Amino acid sequence: MSDSPSHDPDGVAPVPPDRTDPTGLQQPLQYQPYPQPGYMPVLPPDASPMTRPQNGMGLAALVLGIVGVVTGWIPIVACFGWIACVLAIVFGAIGFSRANGGRATNKNAAIAGLLLGIAGILIGLILSVAIWGSLVPTESGDAGSTEVAADPAREDDAEAAAEPEPEAEAEAPQGIGEGTWEVGAEIEPGTYVTTASGSGFLDGCYAARLSGFSSEFDDIIANLNIDGGARGRLTIAEGDLGVEFSGDCQWVLADEANVAAVGTEVGSGIWEVGTEVEPGTYVTQAEGEGVLDSCYVARLSGFSADFEEVIANEIVDGGAQGRITIEDSDTGVEFSGACVWTLE
């Protein structure tokens, strides 16, 4: 019998007998299993690590859409509101695309921002149509006066024809109307006031101080919109090259003869504190419930329409109560919207 170890077919190596056993008997073979190789998990080919949702565009669209709709109708800051609406549309479309592709989870926010941006643009278009529509020339009353002069009844009346007609008194100028005027040559610097005719949105007026006549946006130093039936006030500086008026408003230099004392209830307009509006605390209750029913109020340190002259301002949402204290040191106050402010 050979002592050489044999190989087991199951892959287990035999252990030779211990030759030092004192009994001299052959010990049974002891088997030791081979070490098993380590297990390495394999990922499926289409597996990929988890990624964070890309919700930034949808959230930005929602915020910009809200800002654009709220500020797109406010004078002075309306242009910034329209820019926010355009960005809201762009970011909303990108966020919507990401949500459809599974890269974002805030699809509703992206859609809301997109719709708010579109709504803000529509409000801006309505404002533009209202302003530029007021620039369309209307028929004057010259044709009517010509028909009266050619009335056959007057021609047949010999006695009236024989008598010389009294000269019509020249009407005193009512102020400066629609047009673009050169400061110093055609219009003097100073503070001008007006009251817009009518009471609707399309009856409003527009005024802008200009640094040039190139019709470029950069030539506008400051501008303002006046609602129909509202009081307007604008200070033209000596350094201004021109001023633009549009709408059916007549602008006259402010003096004691055209002070509009409104008492304890004040409506839409730009008012001088002390002569037209008394200092104190005013309250109002905005009508309606929507964004377009909101009202705006601002304390002013001047009437040049510069944003730097806004001491403080506030927006009163539709259906909400507003309250503001006008100080003795304030130069003016601006109210816009359908709110009526009452002195407490």
ZAMARGU-4260 file (C-alpha; in steps of 0.2 Angstrom, whole numbers, plus 5000, padded with zeros to 4 digits):
<rodrens>
0) 5000/5000/5000 | 5008/5016/4995 | 5009/5031/5007 | 5007/5044/4993 | 4991/5055/4995
5) 4978/5053/4982 | 4968/5066/4974 | 4949/5067/4978 | 4938/5071/4963 | 4928/5084/4973
10) 4944/5096/4974 | 4948/5093/4992 | 4967/5090/4995 | 4971/5075/5007 | 4983/5076/5021
15) 4997/5063/5023 | 4997/5052/5039 | 5007/5057/5054 | 5023/5046/5053 | 5027/5050/5071
20) 5012/5041/5078 | 5019/5029/5092 | 5007/5015/5088 | 5013/5014/5070 | 4995/5014/5064
25) 4990/5024/5049 | 4979/5038/5053 | 4964/5042/5043 | 4966/5056/5030 | 4960/5073/5035
30) 4952/5084/5022 | 4954/5103/5021 | 4943/5113/5009 | 4950/5125/4997 | 4947/5143/5001
35) 4932/5150/4992 | 4935/5166/4981 | 4928/5182/4988 | 4910/5188/4981 | 4910/5204/4970
40) 4893/5211/4966 | 4890/5217/4949 | 4879/5232/4945 | 4867/5229/4930 | 4872/5239/4914
45) 4858/5252/4916 | 4861/5256/4934 | 4866/5274/4939 | 4869/5283/4955 | 4855/5293/4962
50) 4855/5312/4957 | 4847/5327/4966 | 4832/5335/4956 | 4836/5350/4947 | 4822/5361/4953
55) 4830/5378/4952 | 4823/5384/4936 | 4805/5380/4941 | 4807/5389/4958 | 4815/5404/4950
60) 4801/5405/4937 | 4788/5405/4951 | 4796/5419/4960 | 4800/5430/4945 | 4782/5427/4939
65) 4775/5433/4955 | 4786/5448/4956 | 4782/5453/4937 | 4763/5452/4940 | 4764/5462/4956
70) 4776/5476/4949 | 4772/5476/4931 | 4758/5489/4933 | 4766/5500/4945 | 4773/5517/4938
75) 4792/5519/4938 | 4796/5500/4942 | 4785/5493/4928 | 4799/5490/4916 | 4808/5479/4929
80) 4792/5469/4931 | 4791/5466/4913 | 4809/5460/4912 | 4804/5448/4927 | 4790/5441/4917
85) 4801/5437/4902 | 4813/5428/4913 | 4799/5419/4921 | 4793/5412/4904 | 4810/5407/4900
90) 4814/5398/4916 | 4797/5391/4917 | 4799/5383/4900 | 4816/5376/4905 | 4809/5369/4922
95) 4794/5361/4913 | 4806/5352/4901 | 4816/5346/4915 | 4801/5340/4925 | 4795/5330/4909
100) 4812/5323/4907 | 4813/5317/4925 | 4827/5328/4931 | 4815/5339/4942 | 4801/5336/4953
105) 4792/5354/4954 | 4782/5353/4938 | 4768/5363/4945 | 4779/5377/4951 | 4787/5378/4933
110) 4769/5379/4925 | 4763/5392/4938 | 4779/5403/4934 | 4776/5401/4916 | 4758/5406/4917
115) 4762/5421/4928 | 4775/5427/4916 | 4762/5427/4902 | 4749/5436/4912 | 4762/5449/4917
120) 4767/5452/4898 | 4748/5453/4894 | 4746/5467/4907 | 4761/5476/4900 | 4754/5475/4882
125) 4738/5482/4889 | 4747/5497/4896 | 4757/5500/4880 | 4741/5500/4870 | 4733/5512/4882
130) 4748/5524/4882 | 4751/5523/4863 | 4732/5523/4859 | 4731/5540/4867 | 4744/5547/4855
135) 4732/5544/4840 | 4726/5561/4834 | 4708/5565/4836 | 4697/5575/4825 | 4697/5593/4831
140) 4681/5604/4832 | 4687/5615/4817 | 4674/5606/4805 | 4660/5609/4816 | 4664/5628/4818
145) 4665/5629/4799 | 4648/5622/4797 | 4641/5634/4809 | 4649/5649/4799 | 4641/5642/4783
150) 4624/5641/4791 | 4611/5646/4778 | 4600/5654/4791 | 4614/5667/4795 | 4617/5670/4776
155) 4598/5674/4774 | 4597/5686/4788 | 4602/5702/4780 | 4601/5712/4796 | 4613/5701/4805
160) 4624/5701/4790 | 4624/5720/4790 | 4629/5722/4808 | 4648/5719/4811 | 4650/5704/4822
165) 4660/5707/4838 | 4677/5700/4838 | 4679/5684/4848 | 4690/5686/4863 | 4705/5676/4862
170) 4705/5661/4874 | 4718/5661/4887 | 4730/5647/4885 | 4724/5632/4896 | 4742/5625/4898
175) 4754/5614/4888 | 4746/5599/4880 | 4752/5583/4871 | 4769/5584/4862 | 4787/5584/4865
180) 4794/5601/4871 | 4811/5608/4872 | 4815/5615/4890 | 4820/5633/4890 | 4814/5637/4872
185) 4796/5630/4872 | 4793/5626/4891 | 4800/5634/4906 | 4807/5623/4920 | 4797/5622/4936
190) 4783/5611/4944 | 4768/5608/4933 | 4751/5601/4938 | 4736/5593/4928 | 4720/5583/4931
195) 4717/5569/4919 | 4700/5569/4911 | 4688/5554/4912 | 4688/5541/4925 | 4694/5525/4915
200) 4711/5517/4913 | 4711/5522/4895 | 4709/5541/4900 | 4726/5542/4908 | 4740/5553/4904
205) 4759/5550/4902 | 4774/5562/4906 | 4793/5560/4904 | 4808/5570/4907 | 4821/5569/4893
210) 4839/5571/4891 | 4838/5571/4872 | 4827/5569/4857 | 4833/5553/4849 | 4818/5543/4855
215) 4829/5530/4863 | 4825/5523/4880 | 4841/5530/4888 | 4835/5547/4885 | 4821/5545/4898
220) 4827/5553/4914 | 4811/5549/4923 | 4792/5546/4919 | 4775/5543/4926 | 4758/5538/4922
225) 4742/5546/4928 | 4726/5537/4929 | 4710/5544/4922 | 4703/5558/4934 | 4719/5558/4944
230) 4729/5573/4949 | 4747/5574/4941 | 4762/5584/4947 | 4779/5584/4939 | 4795/5595/4942
235) 4805/5599/4926 | 4823/5603/4930 | 4834/5616/4922 | 4846/5603/4916 | 4832/5593/4907
240) 4833/5595/4888 | 4815/5591/4885 | 4799/5584/4891 | 4785/5573/4883 | 4767/5574/4887
245) 4754/5562/4880 | 4735/5560/4883 | 4721/5572/4885 | 4730/5582/4899 | 4734/5601/4900
250) 4749/5605/4911 | 4751/5622/4920 | 4763/5629/4932 | 4759/5625/4949 | 4753/5641/4960
255) 4741/5646/4973 | 4727/5648/4959 | 4727/5630/4955 | 4729/5622/4972 | 4717/5607/4973
260) 4712/5606/4992 | 4704/5589/4993 | 4700/5589/5012 | 4700/5573/5022 | 4696/5560/5008
265) 4710/5559/4995 | 4709/5548/4979 | 4721/5544/4965 | 4735/5557/4961 | 4751/5565/4966
270) 4747/5578/4980 | 4757/5592/4988 | 4758/5590/5007 | 4752/5605/5017 | 4743/5614/5003
275) 4733/5600/4995 | 4734/5585/5008 | 4736/5588/5027 | 4749/5578/5036 | 4742/5564/5047
280) 4737/5545/5047 | 4726/5540/5032 | 4717/5523/5031 | 4708/5514/5016 | 4699/5498/5012
285) 4704/5491/4994 | 4690/5485/4984 | 4689/5468/4976 | 4700/5453/4979 | 4712/5451/4964
290) 4729/5458/4960 | 4722/5471/4948 | 4712/5478/4963 | 4727/5483/4973 | 4732/5501/4977
295) 4748/5509/4979 | 4754/5523/4990 | 4771/5532/4992 | 4778/5546/5002 | 4789/5558/4992
300) 4803/5571/4995 | 4800/5579/4978 | 4790/5578/4961 | 4803/5574/4948 | 4797/5556/4946
305) 4814/5550/4951 | 4814/5534/4961 | 4826/5541/4974 | 4813/5553/4979 | 4802/5539/4986
310) 4804/5540/5005 | 4793/5524/5008 | 4780/5515/4998 | 4767/5501/5001 | 4755/5490/4990
315) 4738/5487/4997 | 4731/5470/4991 | 4713/5469/4985 | 4701/5467/4999 | 4714/5473/5012
320) 4715/5488/5023 | 4729/5500/5021 | 4736/5513/5033 | 4750/5526/5031 | 4756/5541/5041
325) 4761/5557/5031 | 4774/5567/5040 | 4775/5586/5040 | 4792/5585/5032 | 4786/5575/5017
330) 4785/5586/5001 | 4771/5575/4993 | 4762/5559/4993 | 4756/5548/4978 | 4740/5537/4978
335) 4736/5526/4964 | 4722/5513/4961 | 4703/5514/4966 | 4706/5517/4984 | 4700/5532/4994
340) 4711/5537/5009 | 4703/5545/5024 | 4711/5556/5037 | 4709/5548/5054
</rodrens>
